[in-house]
Amino acid sequence: MTARTRPAVEAVIFDWGGTLTPWHTIDLAAQWNAYAGAHPAHAGESGDLAARIMAAEQRAWARTRDDGGSARIAEILAEAGAATDHPGHPAAQAAYEEFWEPHTFTDPEVRPVFAGLHERGIAVGVLSNTIWSREYHEALFRRDGVLDLIDGAVYSSEIGHAKPHPEAFATAVAAVGASRPDRCVYVGDRAYEDIHGAQRAGLRAVLVPHSDIPAEQQVPVDVTPDAVVQRLLDILAVVDRWNAASG
């Protein structure tokens, strides 16, 4: 099926980090130093605990890239010896979330893009590879005034697979109520997880090419996005063009 005869777009599904939130280069060790340093049960070994959590997280993300398996923060902490049912965990979690807060703000163009898609009768979705809970992500979207415009969201921490596994995309397509994957568009910043993953699952894929992804997180892949946008508002013109040419 050529681009000019593809069906009209019913839904646009977005990646979160680096797409709906602008990319920030993070000292990944510092997040766990914040957690461990605030954990009263590990006051004498906070550096060792932070290193163990960092190693466990790296192993979890490596598994995701290898086989599309998902991971959760509670599992990572437990593997490192910091169970989330410990009385000291809430204080440590609060410090961890405080570390991340400056890096979680939604791009100002998200609300007009989401609203513009709705005006066109197009559903809006989110599919994120994340170790964080739905409740945490929804709190961020609520804080930034866009939660009410999301028709369906899938967080890999809730399911058995993460991008680029086809099941992650299939779950997102179902979450937004789309009839078929080829009527959906996925927007993301990573060639392997987002562009390759979406196209393999039957979706069109749009690249937002502004993230400085560390080399150790990249997976070489020969892939060409269906479109490239320099800002999120450009999504509306891309969708309008595709729908005008749909057959």
Secondary structure by P-SEA (a helix, b strand, c coil): ccccccccccbbbbbcccccccccccaaaaaaaaaaaacccccccaaaaaaaaaaaaaaaaaaaaaccccccaaaaaaaacccccccaaaaaaaaaaaaaccccccccaaaaaaaaaaaacbbbbbbbbccccaaaaaaaaaaacccccccbbbbccccccccccaaaaaaaaaaacccccccbbbbcccccccaaaaaaabbbbbbbcccccccccbbbbbcccccccccccaaaaaaaaaaaacc
